[in-house]
Amino acid sequence: TARAGKDLVSSLVSGLLTIGPRFGGAIDDAARYFKDACDRNLTPYEFVEGMKKKGIRVPGIGHRIKSRDNRDKRVELLQKFARSNFPSVKYMEYAVTVETYTLSKANNLVLNVDGAIGSLFLDLLAGSGMFTKQEIDEIVQIGYLNGLFVLARSIGLIGHTFDQKRLKQPLYRHPWEDVLYTK
């Protein structure tokens, strides 16, 4: 949008409109599903196979690039920090057990950064002792966690917009040879 000559607000808003369940919107869903499954004491098998029967991908699990042998450093750093500083990592550990199960199915079904953030926010809320179970449920249901993603993404989009204008980048044109034409 910035390359098309639009203003900052238009560029920011168009970037924010790309956020959804497949990009940035998985934090709340990961927290919702991990919390429900963990609180109901479902085994990873019961949880994953139950989601599969419903036709729902497990939010917070899976990555296009990262795998068992190529871990996401952000996830590793978040887990290390939490294990050292949080009073409890019950939900994160549950997410890790789910990851162990999903990795038995496919190499790329790792706990991703959305799943790590979602489960760790649950641990942060529960471990702080400042919220009741009902308040935590409400925070997760309303969508507060994705709100944090939107805030961080807004800062990044503003930076990208200014960079594209500063560098006077032209309108993006996708290479013709990558476009499939049919008659």
OpenMM code with the backbone's topology and positions (N, CA, C; nanometers):
from openmm import Vec3, app, unit

residues = "THR ALA ARG ALA GLY LYS ASP LEU VAL SER SER LEU VAL SER GLY LEU LEU THR ILE GLY PRO ARG PHE GLY GLY ALA ILE ASP ASP ALA ALA ARG TYR PHE LYS ASP ALA CYS ASP ARG ASN LEU THR PRO TYR GLU PHE VAL GLU GLY MET LYS LYS LYS GLY ILE ARG VAL PRO GLY ILE GLY HIS ARG ILE LYS SER ARG ASP ASN ARG ASP LYS ARG VAL GLU LEU LEU GLN LYS PHE ALA ARG SER ASN PHE PRO SER VAL LYS TYR MET GLU TYR ALA VAL THR VAL GLU THR TYR THR LEU SER LYS ALA ASN ASN LEU VAL LEU ASN VAL ASP GLY ALA ILE GLY SER LEU PHE LEU ASP LEU LEU ALA GLY SER GLY MET PHE THR LYS GLN GLU ILE ASP GLU ILE VAL GLN ILE GLY TYR LEU ASN GLY LEU PHE VAL LEU ALA ARG SER ILE GLY LEU ILE GLY HIS THR PHE ASP GLN LYS ARG LEU LYS GLN PRO LEU TYR ARG HIS PRO TRP GLU ASP VAL LEU TYR THR LYS".split()
positions = [
    Vec3(0.0831, -0.1189, 0.0000),
    Vec3(0.0000, 0.0000, 0.0000),
    Vec3(0.0872, 0.1247, 0.0000),
    Vec3(0.1941, 0.1223, 0.0798),
    Vec3(0.2871, 0.2358, 0.0810),
    Vec3(0.3522, 0.2527, -0.0551),
    Vec3(0.3870, 0.1425, -0.1187),
    Vec3(0.4489, 0.1484, -0.2519),
    Vec3(0.3513, 0.2039, -0.3561),
    Vec3(0.2229, 0.1930, -0.3287),
    Vec3(0.1221, 0.2462, -0.4208),
    Vec3(0.0980, 0.3951, -0.3956),
    Vec3(0.1730, 0.4531, -0.3013),
    Vec3(0.1642, 0.5962, -0.2763),
    Vec3(0.0602, 0.6369, -0.1738),
    Vec3(0.0037, 0.5406, -0.1040),
    Vec3(-0.0984, 0.5735, -0.0046),
    Vec3(-0.0321, 0.6273, 0.1226),
    Vec3(-0.1133, 0.6905, 0.2078),
    Vec3(-0.0640, 0.7515, 0.3315),
    Vec3(-0.0377, 0.6460, 0.4390),
    Vec3(0.0197, 0.6900, 0.5512),
    Vec3(0.0567, 0.6004, 0.6601),
    Vec3(-0.0634, 0.5247, 0.7151),
    Vec3(-0.1719, 0.5930, 0.7427),
    Vec3(-0.2882, 0.5267, 0.8023),
    Vec3(-0.3449, 0.4209, 0.7081),
    Vec3(-0.3544, 0.4525, 0.5786),
    Vec3(-0.4040, 0.3538, 0.4822),
    Vec3(-0.3122, 0.2323, 0.4769),
    Vec3(-0.1813, 0.2565, 0.4808),
    Vec3(-0.0849, 0.1461, 0.4779),
    Vec3(-0.0960, 0.0612, 0.6036),
    Vec3(-0.1082, 0.1262, 0.7177),
    Vec3(-0.1213, 0.0540, 0.8441),
    Vec3(-0.2491, -0.0291, 0.8459),
    Vec3(-0.3591, 0.0312, 0.8103),
    Vec3(-0.4877, -0.0390, 0.8138),
    Vec3(-0.4891, -0.1564, 0.7165),
    Vec3(-0.4360, -0.1391, 0.5965),
    Vec3(-0.4371, -0.2505, 0.5015),
    Vec3(-0.3515, -0.3658, 0.5532),
    Vec3(-0.2413, -0.3349, 0.6195),
    Vec3(-0.1594, -0.4401, 0.6780),
    Vec3(-0.2302, -0.5098, 0.7928),
    Vec3(-0.2998, -0.4323, 0.8763),
    Vec3(-0.3720, -0.4910, 0.9893),
    Vec3(-0.4848, -0.5819, 0.9432),
    Vec3(-0.5444, -0.5498, 0.8281),
    Vec3(-0.6553, -0.6314, 0.7777),
    Vec3(-0.6101, -0.7705, 0.7334),
    Vec3(-0.4790, -0.7928, 0.7206),
    Vec3(-0.4312, -0.9269, 0.6854),
    Vec3(-0.4268, -1.0186, 0.8064),
    Vec3(-0.4390, -0.9637, 0.9268),
    Vec3(-0.4331, -1.0450, 1.0487),
    Vec3(-0.5603, -1.1267, 1.0611),
    Vec3(-0.5436, -1.2545, 1.0857),
    Vec3(-0.6576, -1.3447, 1.1008),
    Vec3(-0.6116, -1.4762, 1.1582),
    Vec3(-0.6952, -1.5763, 1.1558),
    Vec3(-0.6615, -1.7042, 1.2184),
    Vec3(-0.5404, -1.7736, 1.1570),
    Vec3(-0.5052, -1.7413, 1.0316),
    Vec3(-0.3900, -1.8055, 0.9678),
    Vec3(-0.2639, -1.7191, 0.9778),
    Vec3(-0.2805, -1.5950, 1.0246),
    Vec3(-0.1660, -1.5053, 1.0384),
    Vec3(-0.1905, -1.4148, 1.1577),
    Vec3(-0.1307, -1.4512, 1.2713),
    Vec3(-0.1404, -1.3669, 1.3888),
    Vec3(-0.2617, -1.3895, 1.4754),
    Vec3(-0.3644, -1.4537, 1.4221),
    Vec3(-0.4853, -1.4739, 1.4993),
    Vec3(-0.4866, -1.6035, 1.5776),
    Vec3(-0.3774, -1.6770, 1.5753),
    Vec3(-0.3754, -1.8076, 1.6403),
    Vec3(-0.3430, -1.8000, 1.7891),
    Vec3(-0.2998, -1.6852, 1.8383),
    Vec3(-0.2615, -1.6752, 1.9794),
    Vec3(-0.3823, -1.7010, 2.0690),
    Vec3(-0.4910, -1.6288, 2.0451),
    Vec3(-0.6113, -1.6492, 2.1266),
    Vec3(-0.6649, -1.7903, 2.1122),
    Vec3(-0.6729, -1.8403, 1.9883),
    Vec3(-0.7252, -1.9762, 1.9690),
    Vec3(-0.6359, -2.0810, 2.0342),
    Vec3(-0.5043, -2.0637, 2.0243),
    Vec3(-0.4131, -2.1583, 2.0900),
    Vec3(-0.4375, -2.1567, 2.2407),
    Vec3(-0.4494, -2.0372, 2.2975),
    Vec3(-0.4752, -2.0273, 2.4416),
    Vec3(-0.6084, -2.0926, 2.4772),
    Vec3(-0.7118, -2.0659, 2.3975),
    Vec3(-0.8444, -2.1232, 2.4255),
    Vec3(-0.8410, -2.2763, 2.4239),
    Vec3(-0.7848, -2.3317, 2.3169),
    Vec3(-0.7868, -2.4775, 2.3027),
    Vec3(-0.6922, -2.5472, 2.4006),
    Vec3(-0.5711, -2.4920, 2.4202),
    Vec3(-0.4792, -2.5531, 2.5170),
    Vec3(-0.5373, -2.5464, 2.6579),
    Vec3(-0.5976, -2.4340, 2.6928),
    Vec3(-0.6557, -2.4192, 2.8269),
    Vec3(-0.7681, -2.5187, 2.8478),
    Vec3(-0.8587, -2.5251, 2.7519),
    Vec3(-0.9719, -2.6173, 2.7644),
    Vec3(-0.9237, -2.7616, 2.7784),
    Vec3(-0.8317, -2.8017, 2.6933),
    Vec3(-0.7836, -2.9404, 2.6949),
    Vec3(-0.7071, -2.9707, 2.8233),
    Vec3(-0.6214, -2.8787, 2.8630),
    Vec3(-0.5430, -2.9001, 2.9848),
    Vec3(-0.6328, -2.9040, 3.1081),
    Vec3(-0.7264, -2.8087, 3.1161),
    Vec3(-0.8167, -2.8034, 3.2317),
    Vec3(-0.9065, -2.9264, 3.2392),
    Vec3(-0.9367, -2.9865, 3.1241),
    Vec3(-1.0186, -3.1086, 3.1230),
    Vec3(-0.9328, -3.2348, 3.1337),
    Vec3(-0.8016, -3.2172, 3.1516),
    Vec3(-0.7072, -3.3285, 3.1656),
    Vec3(-0.7096, -3.4237, 3.0463),
    Vec3(-0.7279, -3.3682, 2.9252),
    Vec3(-0.7224, -3.4515, 2.8060),
    Vec3(-0.5783, -3.4905, 2.7780),
    Vec3(-0.5572, -3.6119, 2.7356),
    Vec3(-0.4233, -3.6506, 2.6914),
    Vec3(-0.3971, -3.5825, 2.5576),
    Vec3(-0.2712, -3.5667, 2.5194),
    Vec3(-0.2435, -3.5093, 2.3874),
    Vec3(-0.3155, -3.5861, 2.2759),
    Vec3(-0.3204, -3.7183, 2.2877),
    Vec3(-0.3905, -3.7996, 2.1883),
    Vec3(-0.5380, -3.7595, 2.1806),
    Vec3(-0.6048, -3.7530, 2.2963),
    Vec3(-0.7469, -3.7174, 2.2988),
    Vec3(-0.7708, -3.5777, 2.2408),
    Vec3(-0.6830, -3.4846, 2.2771),
    Vec3(-0.6969, -3.3477, 2.2307),
    Vec3(-0.6795, -3.3382, 2.0789),
    Vec3(-0.5669, -3.3878, 2.0281),
    Vec3(-0.5359, -3.3757, 1.8856),
    Vec3(-0.6355, -3.4543, 1.8013),
    Vec3(-0.6641, -3.5758, 1.8406),
    Vec3(-0.7567, -3.6570, 1.7619),
    Vec3(-0.8991, -3.6011, 1.7689),
    Vec3(-0.9356, -3.5414, 1.8815),
    Vec3(-1.0659, -3.4763, 1.8927),
    Vec3(-1.0764, -3.3565, 1.7995),
    Vec3(-0.9695, -3.2800, 1.7898),
    Vec3(-0.9663, -3.1657, 1.6983),
    Vec3(-0.9750, -3.2153, 1.5543),
    Vec3(-0.9034, -3.3239, 1.5266),
    Vec3(-0.9042, -3.3802, 1.3914),
    Vec3(-1.0446, -3.4241, 1.3518),
    Vec3(-1.1160, -3.4882, 1.4443),
    Vec3(-1.2535, -3.5327, 1.4156),
    Vec3(-1.3454, -3.4143, 1.3862),
    Vec3(-1.3182, -3.3002, 1.4508),
    Vec3(-1.3980, -3.1792, 1.4284),
    Vec3(-1.3541, -3.1051, 1.3021),
    Vec3(-1.2428, -3.1488, 1.2427),
    Vec3(-1.1914, -3.0818, 1.1238),
    Vec3(-1.1230, -2.9500, 1.1541),
    Vec3(-1.0686, -2.9379, 1.2755),
    Vec3(-1.0035, -2.8139, 1.3180),
    Vec3(-0.8539, -2.8395, 1.3345),
    Vec3(-0.7731, -2.7571, 1.2689),
    Vec3(-0.6284, -2.7643, 1.2913),
    Vec3(-0.5986, -2.7150, 1.4319),
    Vec3(-0.4973, -2.7721, 1.4954),
    Vec3(-0.4623, -2.7304, 1.6307),
    Vec3(-0.3897, -2.5958, 1.6221),
    Vec3(-0.4532, -2.4879, 1.6699),
    Vec3(-0.3866, -2.3578, 1.6652),
    Vec3(-0.2621, -2.3592, 1.7528),
    Vec3(-0.1557, -2.2996, 1.7031),
    Vec3(-0.0317, -2.2964, 1.7800),
    Vec3(0.0602, -2.4126, 1.7507),
    Vec3(0.0159, -2.5033, 1.6646),
    Vec3(0.0976, -2.6185, 1.6252),
    Vec3(0.1140, -2.6140, 1.4736),
    Vec3(0.2370, -2.6304, 1.4282),
    Vec3(0.2647, -2.6366, 1.2853),
    Vec3(0.3369, -2.5135, 1.2343),
    Vec3(0.4240, -2.5372, 1.1376),
    Vec3(0.5017, -2.4279, 1.0785),
    Vec3(0.5404, -2.4659, 0.9366),
    Vec3(0.5448, -2.3660, 0.8484),
    Vec3(0.5831, -2.3913, 0.7093),
    Vec3(0.7327, -2.4133, 0.6939),
    Vec3(0.8130, -2.3525, 0.7800),
    Vec3(0.9587, -2.3585, 0.7668),
    Vec3(1.0237, -2.4359, 0.8813),
    Vec3(0.9789, -2.4099, 1.0033),
    Vec3(1.0412, -2.4713, 1.1208),
    Vec3(0.9980, -2.6170, 1.1339),
    Vec3(1.0854, -2.6969, 1.1969),
    Vec3(1.0578, -2.8390, 1.2117),
    Vec3(1.1293, -2.8916, 1.3355),
    Vec3(1.1169, -3.0221, 1.3560),
    Vec3(1.1836, -3.0870, 1.4689),
    Vec3(1.3341, -3.0588, 1.4675),
    Vec3(1.3926, -3.0542, 1.3486),
    Vec3(1.5372, -3.0350, 1.3363),
    Vec3(1.5771, -2.8898, 1.3131),
    Vec3(1.4792, -2.8014, 1.2978),
    Vec3(1.5057, -2.6599, 1.2732),
    Vec3(1.4082, -2.5798, 1.3588),
    Vec3(1.4343, -2.5784, 1.4891),
    Vec3(1.3417, -2.5168, 1.5848),
    Vec3(1.3386, -2.3652, 1.5738),
    Vec3(1.2262, -2.3080, 1.6120),
    Vec3(1.2101, -2.1631, 1.6158),
    Vec3(1.2777, -2.1125, 1.7437),
    Vec3(1.3811, -2.0318, 1.7272),
    Vec3(1.4574, -1.9807, 1.8417),
    Vec3(1.3702, -1.8971, 1.9342),
    Vec3(1.2703, -1.8278, 1.8780),
    Vec3(1.1810, -1.7478, 1.9620),
    Vec3(1.1065, -1.8367, 2.0606),
    Vec3(1.0604, -1.9511, 2.0145),
    Vec3(0.9884, -2.0444, 2.1012),
    Vec3(1.0831, -2.0970, 2.2089),
    Vec3(1.2026, -2.1346, 2.1695),
    Vec3(1.2997, -2.1854, 2.2658),
    Vec3(1.3330, -2.0812, 2.3716),
    Vec3(1.3527, -1.9564, 2.3308),
    Vec3(1.3858, -1.8495, 2.4262),
    Vec3(1.2686, -1.8199, 2.5200),
    Vec3(1.1477, -1.8190, 2.4679),
    Vec3(1.0300, -1.7973, 2.5523),
    Vec3(1.0165, -1.9087, 2.6566),
    Vec3(1.0365, -2.0329, 2.6129),
    Vec3(1.0252, -2.1455, 2.7057),
    Vec3(1.1327, -2.1399, 2.8129),
    Vec3(1.2539, -2.1088, 2.7726),
    Vec3(1.3648, -2.0991, 2.8688),
    Vec3(1.3377, -1.9888, 2.9712),
    Vec3(1.2938, -1.8737, 2.9232),
    Vec3(1.2637, -1.7628, 3.0132),
    Vec3(1.1538, -1.8016, 3.1116),
    Vec3(1.0464, -1.8619, 3.0614),
    Vec3(0.9337, -1.8989, 3.1465),
    Vec3(0.9740, -2.0012, 3.2518),
    Vec3(1.0500, -2.1016, 3.2104),
    Vec3(1.0918, -2.2045, 3.3067),
    Vec3(1.1762, -2.1449, 3.4189),
    Vec3(1.2485, -2.0383, 3.3900),
    Vec3(1.3342, -1.9743, 3.4900),
    Vec3(1.2617, -1.8688, 3.5725),
    Vec3(1.1549, -1.8112, 3.5203),
    Vec3(1.0962, -1.6945, 3.5850),
    Vec3(0.9485, -1.7045, 3.6226),
    Vec3(0.8748, -1.7985, 3.5665),
    Vec3(0.7329, -1.8097, 3.5976),
    Vec3(0.7143, -1.9042, 3.7157),
    Vec3(0.6177, -1.8766, 3.8034),
    Vec3(0.5937, -1.9683, 3.9155),
    Vec3(0.5403, -2.1043, 3.8700),
    Vec3(0.4724, -2.1063, 3.7558),
    Vec3(0.4190, -2.2311, 3.7019),
    Vec3(0.4166, -2.2225, 3.5497),
    Vec3(0.4475, -2.3336, 3.4844),
    Vec3(0.4410, -2.3401, 3.3381),
    Vec3(0.3527, -2.4576, 3.2955),
    Vec3(0.2451, -2.4751, 3.3689),
    Vec3(0.1516, -2.5861, 3.3461),
    Vec3(0.0998, -2.5888, 3.2020),
    Vec3(0.0538, -2.4757, 3.1527),
    Vec3(-0.0037, -2.4725, 3.0183),
    Vec3(0.1035, -2.4866, 2.9111),
    Vec3(0.2178, -2.4266, 2.9333),
    Vec3(0.3266, -2.4416, 2.8366),
    Vec3(0.3697, -2.5883, 2.8291),
    Vec3(0.3829, -2.6523, 2.9431),
    Vec3(0.4230, -2.7932, 2.9438),
    Vec3(0.3173, -2.8801, 2.8761),
    Vec3(0.1901, -2.8434, 2.8933),
    Vec3(0.0860, -2.9175, 2.8229),
    Vec3(0.1034, -2.9015, 2.6719),
    Vec3(0.1292, -2.7784, 2.6280),
    Vec3(0.1506, -2.7524, 2.4853),
    Vec3(0.2710, -2.8323, 2.4341),
    Vec3(0.3733, -2.8456, 2.5155),
    Vec3(0.4924, -2.9231, 2.4770),
    Vec3(0.4564, -3.0712, 2.4631),
    Vec3(0.3711, -3.1230, 2.5508),
    Vec3(0.3310, -3.2639, 2.5374),
    Vec3(0.2473, -3.2835, 2.4109),
    Vec3(0.1665, -3.1835, 2.3762),
    Vec3(0.0896, -3.1902, 2.2513),
    Vec3(0.1867, -3.1904, 2.1338),
    Vec3(0.2882, -3.1047, 2.1406),
    Vec3(0.3893, -3.1000, 2.0343),
    Vec3(0.4591, -3.2354, 2.0195),
    Vec3(0.4923, -3.2984, 2.1290),
    Vec3(0.5573, -3.4298, 2.1236),
    Vec3(0.4691, -3.5284, 2.0471),
    Vec3(0.3393, -3.5242, 2.0744),
    Vec3(0.2472, -3.6131, 2.0038),
    Vec3(0.2380, -3.5768, 1.8554),
    Vec3(0.2225, -3.4480, 1.8239),
    Vec3(0.2058, -3.4084, 1.6838),
    Vec3(0.3328, -3.4334, 1.6033),
    Vec3(0.4476, -3.4246, 1.6671),
    Vec3(0.5723, -3.4537, 1.5955),
    Vec3(0.5825, -3.6010, 1.5570),
    Vec3(0.5086, -3.6863, 1.6260),
    Vec3(0.5072, -3.8278, 1.5862),
    Vec3(0.4291, -3.8458, 1.4561),
    Vec3(0.3504, -3.7462, 1.4183),
    Vec3(0.2719, -3.7512, 1.2953),
    Vec3(0.3431, -3.6868, 1.1771),
    Vec3(0.4093, -3.5713, 1.2026),
    Vec3(0.4793, -3.5000, 1.0947),
    Vec3(0.5892, -3.4130, 1.1544),
    Vec3(0.6978, -3.4001, 1.0827),
    Vec3(0.8178, -3.3295, 1.1271),
    Vec3(0.7959, -3.1793, 1.1483),
    Vec3(0.6964, -3.1208, 1.0819),
    Vec3(0.6765, -2.9763, 1.0919),
    Vec3(0.5633, -2.9375, 1.1886),
    Vec3(0.5077, -3.0331, 1.2596),
    Vec3(0.4007, -3.0036, 1.3544),
    Vec3(0.4582, -2.9673, 1.4911),
    Vec3(0.5395, -2.8619, 1.4901),
    Vec3(0.6053, -2.8126, 1.6109),
    Vec3(0.5181, -2.7070, 1.6778),
    Vec3(0.5457, -2.6827, 1.8049),
    Vec3(0.4829, -2.5710, 1.8747),
    Vec3(0.5382, -2.4437, 1.8121),
    Vec3(0.4500, -2.3596, 1.7578),
    Vec3(0.4969, -2.2366, 1.6945),
    Vec3(0.4890, -2.1200, 1.7922),
    Vec3(0.5310, -2.0032, 1.7471),
    Vec3(0.5395, -1.8889, 1.8382),
    Vec3(0.4019, -1.8474, 1.8889),
    Vec3(0.2971, -1.8612, 1.8080),
    Vec3(0.1623, -1.8296, 1.8556),
    Vec3(0.1211, -1.9245, 1.9678),
    Vec3(0.1503, -2.0525, 1.9510),
    Vec3(0.1183, -2.1503, 2.0552),
    Vec3(0.1975, -2.1262, 2.1817),
    Vec3(0.3242, -2.0893, 2.1662),
    Vec3(0.4076, -2.0612, 2.2829),
    Vec3(0.3550, -1.9389, 2.3574),
    Vec3(0.3258, -1.8324, 2.2849),
    Vec3(0.2759, -1.7104, 2.3492),
    Vec3(0.1398, -1.7368, 2.4148),
    Vec3(0.0510, -1.8051, 2.3437),
    Vec3(-0.0807, -1.8345, 2.3998),
    Vec3(-0.0729, -1.9140, 2.5288),
    Vec3(0.0071, -2.0205, 2.5295),
    Vec3(0.0171, -2.1041, 2.6499),
    Vec3(0.0890, -2.0301, 2.7628),
    Vec3(0.1903, -1.9517, 2.7287),
    Vec3(0.2638, -1.8791, 2.8330),
    Vec3(0.1825, -1.7655, 2.8930),
    Vec3(0.0962, -1.7033, 2.8145),
    Vec3(0.0093, -1.6016, 2.8730),
    Vec3(-0.0871, -1.6638, 2.9718),
    Vec3(-0.1336, -1.7833, 2.9426),
    Vec3(-0.2180, -1.8536, 3.0390),
    Vec3(-0.1414, -1.8765, 3.1690),
    Vec3(-0.0164, -1.9211, 3.1564),
    Vec3(0.0659, -1.9435, 3.2762),
    Vec3(0.0913, -1.8136, 3.3510),
    Vec3(0.1135, -1.7063, 3.2770),
    Vec3(0.1371, -1.5759, 3.3390),
    Vec3(0.0130, -1.5290, 3.4150),
    Vec3(-0.1030, -1.5401, 3.3518),
    Vec3(-0.2265, -1.4989, 3.4166),
    Vec3(-0.2567, -1.5848, 3.5393),
    Vec3(-0.2463, -1.7164, 3.5229),
    Vec3(-0.2766, -1.8073, 3.6339),
    Vec3(-0.1732, -1.7960, 3.7450),
    Vec3(-0.0461, -1.7830, 3.7079),
    Vec3(0.0609, -1.7784, 3.8073),
    Vec3(0.0707, -1.6486, 3.8839),
    Vec3(0.0135, -1.5415, 3.8309),
    Vec3(0.0232, -1.4124, 3.8987),
    Vec3(-0.0600, -1.4080, 4.0264),
    Vec3(-0.1640, -1.4910, 4.0328),
    Vec3(-0.2516, -1.4900, 4.1486),
    Vec3(-0.3440, -1.3694, 4.1530),
    Vec3(-0.3457, -1.2910, 4.0467),
    Vec3(-0.4251, -1.1676, 4.0444),
    Vec3(-0.5582, -1.1833, 3.9710),
    Vec3(-0.5789, -1.2991, 3.9097),
    Vec3(-0.6995, -1.3184, 3.8298),
    Vec3(-0.7716, -1.4450, 3.8741),
    Vec3(-0.9039, -1.4378, 3.8747),
    Vec3(-0.9827, -1.5580, 3.9025),
    Vec3(-0.9894, -1.6401, 3.7746),
    Vec3(-1.0350, -1.7623, 3.7870),
    Vec3(-1.0522, -1.8472, 3.6689),
    Vec3(-1.1487, -1.7821, 3.5709),
    Vec3(-1.2561, -1.7235, 3.6230),
    Vec3(-1.3545, -1.6581, 3.5363),
    Vec3(-1.2921, -1.5382, 3.4633),
    Vec3(-1.2082, -1.4618, 3.5315),
    Vec3(-1.1436, -1.3470, 3.4679),
    Vec3(-1.0474, -1.3922, 3.3585),
    Vec3(-0.9744, -1.4997, 3.3849),
    Vec3(-0.8824, -1.5531, 3.2837),
    Vec3(-0.9615, -1.6013, 3.1628),
    Vec3(-1.0702, -1.6733, 3.1875),
    Vec3(-1.1546, -1.7201, 3.0765),
    Vec3(-1.2051, -1.6021, 2.9938),
    Vec3(-1.2451, -1.4940, 3.0608),
    Vec3(-1.2961, -1.3768, 2.9904),
    Vec3(-1.1864, -1.3084, 2.9084),
    Vec3(-1.0683, -1.2957, 2.9648),
    Vec3(-0.9554, -1.2344, 2.8941),
    Vec3(-0.9260, -1.3115, 2.7660),
    Vec3(-0.9236, -1.4431, 2.7760),
    Vec3(-0.8950, -1.5267, 2.6598),
    Vec3(-1.0094, -1.5192, 2.5589),
    Vec3(-1.1332, -1.5225, 2.6080),
    Vec3(-1.2488, -1.5218, 2.5180),
    Vec3(-1.2620, -1.3903, 2.4423),
    Vec3(-1.2353, -1.2797, 2.5084),
    Vec3(-1.2507, -1.1471, 2.4456),
    Vec3(-1.1499, -1.1248, 2.3338),
    Vec3(-1.0294, -1.1802, 2.3481),
    Vec3(-0.9294, -1.1621, 2.2432),
    Vec3(-0.8143, -1.0707, 2.2811),
    Vec3(-0.7867, -1.0569, 2.4077),
    Vec3(-0.6782, -0.9703, 2.4537),
    Vec3(-0.5436, -1.0117, 2.3959),
    Vec3(-0.5208, -1.1408, 2.3844),
    Vec3(-0.3881, -1.1871, 2.3426),
    Vec3(-0.3587, -1.1477, 2.1988),
    Vec3(-0.4568, -1.1598, 2.1104),
    Vec3(-0.4361, -1.1137, 1.9728),
    Vec3(-0.4197, -0.9627, 1.9683),
    Vec3(-0.4754, -0.8931, 2.0663),
    Vec3(-0.4562, -0.7489, 2.0764),
    Vec3(-0.3092, -0.7141, 2.0898),
    Vec3(-0.2355, -0.7959, 2.1621),
    Vec3(-0.0910, -0.7731, 2.1751),
    Vec3(-0.0206, -0.7919, 2.0413),
    Vec3(-0.0667, -0.8907, 1.9633),
    Vec3(-0.0084, -0.9122, 1.8305),
    Vec3(-0.0362, -0.7915, 1.7416),
    Vec3(-0.1578, -0.7403, 1.7470),
    Vec3(-0.1947, -0.6247, 1.6653),
    Vec3(-0.1093, -0.5042, 1.7029),
    Vec3(-0.0880, -0.4841, 1.8316),
    Vec3(-0.0054, -0.3723, 1.8764),
    Vec3(0.1369, -0.3835, 1.8219),
    Vec3(0.1972, -0.4994, 1.8391),
    Vec3(0.3343, -0.5194, 1.7903),
    Vec3(0.3408, -0.5109, 1.6387),
    Vec3(0.2436, -0.5695, 1.5705),
    Vec3(0.2416, -0.5665, 1.4244),
    Vec3(0.2247, -0.4233, 1.3744),
    Vec3(0.1464, -0.3420, 1.4460),
    Vec3(0.1280, -0.2018, 1.4063),
    Vec3(0.2610, -0.1274, 1.4040),
    Vec3(0.3414, -0.1485, 1.5060),
    Vec3(0.4720, -0.0831, 1.5122),
    Vec3(0.5572, -0.1260, 1.3931),
    Vec3(0.5579, -0.2558, 1.3633),
    Vec3(0.6348, -0.3067, 1.2497),
    Vec3(0.5849, -0.2536, 1.1166),
    Vec3(0.4526, -0.2467, 1.1002),
    Vec3(0.3956, -0.1971, 0.9750),
    Vec3(0.4278, -0.0491, 0.9543),
    Vec3(0.4257, 0.0276, 1.0606),
    Vec3(0.4618, 0.1688, 1.0501),
    Vec3(0.6068, 0.1813, 1.0048),
    Vec3(0.6955, 0.1001, 1.0644),
    Vec3(0.8366, 0.1009, 1.0233),
    Vec3(0.8541, 0.0631, 0.8774),
    Vec3(0.7828, -0.0409, 0.8338),
    Vec3(0.7915, -0.0831, 0.6935),
    Vec3(0.7410, 0.0266, 0.5994),
    Vec3(0.6325, 0.0909, 0.6384),
    Vec3(0.5767, 0.1978, 0.5553),
    Vec3(0.6781, 0.3099, 0.5369),
    Vec3(0.7375, 0.3546, 0.6466),
    Vec3(0.8370, 0.4619, 0.6375),
    Vec3(0.9593, 0.4185, 0.5568),
    Vec3(1.0035, 0.2930, 0.5758),
    Vec3(1.1179, 0.2427, 0.4985),
    Vec3(1.0876, 0.2422, 0.3492),
    Vec3(0.9708, 0.1948, 0.3126),
    Vec3(0.9361, 0.1883, 0.1704),
    Vec3(0.9280, 0.3282, 0.1098),
    Vec3(0.8780, 0.4242, 0.1849),
    Vec3(0.8721, 0.5618, 0.1346),
    Vec3(1.0117, 0.6240, 0.1288),
    Vec3(1.0927, 0.6001, 0.2336),
    Vec3(1.2282, 0.6547, 0.2379),
    Vec3(1.3142, 0.5995, 0.1251),
    Vec3(1.2980, 0.4714, 0.0958),
    Vec3(1.3762, 0.4074, -0.0101),
    Vec3(1.3143, 0.4294, -0.1487),
    Vec3(1.2014, 0.4992, -0.1504),
    Vec3(1.1314, 0.5280, -0.2767),
    Vec3(1.1100, 0.4008, -0.3596),
    Vec3(1.0648, 0.2954, -0.2903),
    Vec3(1.0437, 0.1682, -0.3577),
    Vec3(0.9238, 0.1778, -0.4513),
    Vec3(0.9384, 0.1258, -0.5716),
    Vec3(0.8288, 0.1331, -0.6694),
    Vec3(0.7180, 0.0337, -0.6355),
    Vec3(0.6067, 0.0490, -0.7022),
    Vec3(0.4959, -0.0437, -0.6868),
    Vec3(0.5453, -0.1848, -0.7168),
    Vec3(0.5112, -0.2795, -0.6319),
    Vec3(0.5548, -0.4179, -0.6512),
    Vec3(0.4818, -0.4788, -0.7702),
    Vec3(0.5583, -0.5389, -0.8566),
    Vec3(0.5022, -0.6120, -0.9709),
    Vec3(0.5523, -0.7556, -0.9629),
    Vec3(0.4581, -0.8470, -0.9553),
    Vec3(0.4968, -0.9883, -0.9481),
    Vec3(0.5512, -1.0317, -1.0844),
    Vec3(0.6594, -1.1123, -1.0867),
    Vec3(0.7167, -1.1565, -1.2153),
    Vec3(0.6135, -1.2308, -1.3016),
    Vec3(0.6082, -1.1957, -1.4290),
    Vec3(0.5120, -1.2555, -1.5216),
    Vec3(0.5254, -1.4068, -1.5287),
    Vec3(0.6475, -1.4582, -1.5208),
    Vec3(0.6674, -1.6027, -1.5355),
    Vec3(0.6105, -1.6826, -1.4174),
    Vec3(0.5801, -1.6145, -1.3066),
    Vec3(0.5200, -1.6825, -1.1906),
    Vec3(0.3684, -1.6844, -1.1950),
    Vec3(0.3089, -1.6208, -1.2936),
    Vec3(0.1635, -1.6124, -1.3019),
    Vec3(0.1125, -1.7175, -1.3998),
    Vec3(0.0170, -1.7943, -1.3572),
    Vec3(-0.0409, -1.8984, -1.4430),
    Vec3(-0.1608, -1.8405, -1.5162),
    Vec3(-0.1565, -1.8448, -1.6465),
    Vec3(-0.2675, -1.7968, -1.7275),
    Vec3(-0.3372, -1.9172, -1.7901),
    Vec3(-0.4694, -1.9130, -1.7924),
    Vec3(-0.5464, -2.0190, -1.8572),
    Vec3(-0.6382, -1.9573, -1.9618),
    Vec3(-0.6759, -2.0384, -2.0570),
    Vec3(-0.7670, -1.9904, -2.1614),
    Vec3(-0.9070, -2.0343, -2.1345),
] * unit.nanometer
topology = app.Topology()
chain = topology.addChain("A")
for resn in residues:
    res = topology.addResidue(resn, chain)
    for name in ("N", "CA", "C"):
        topology.addAtom(name, app.Element.getBySymbol(name[0]), res)
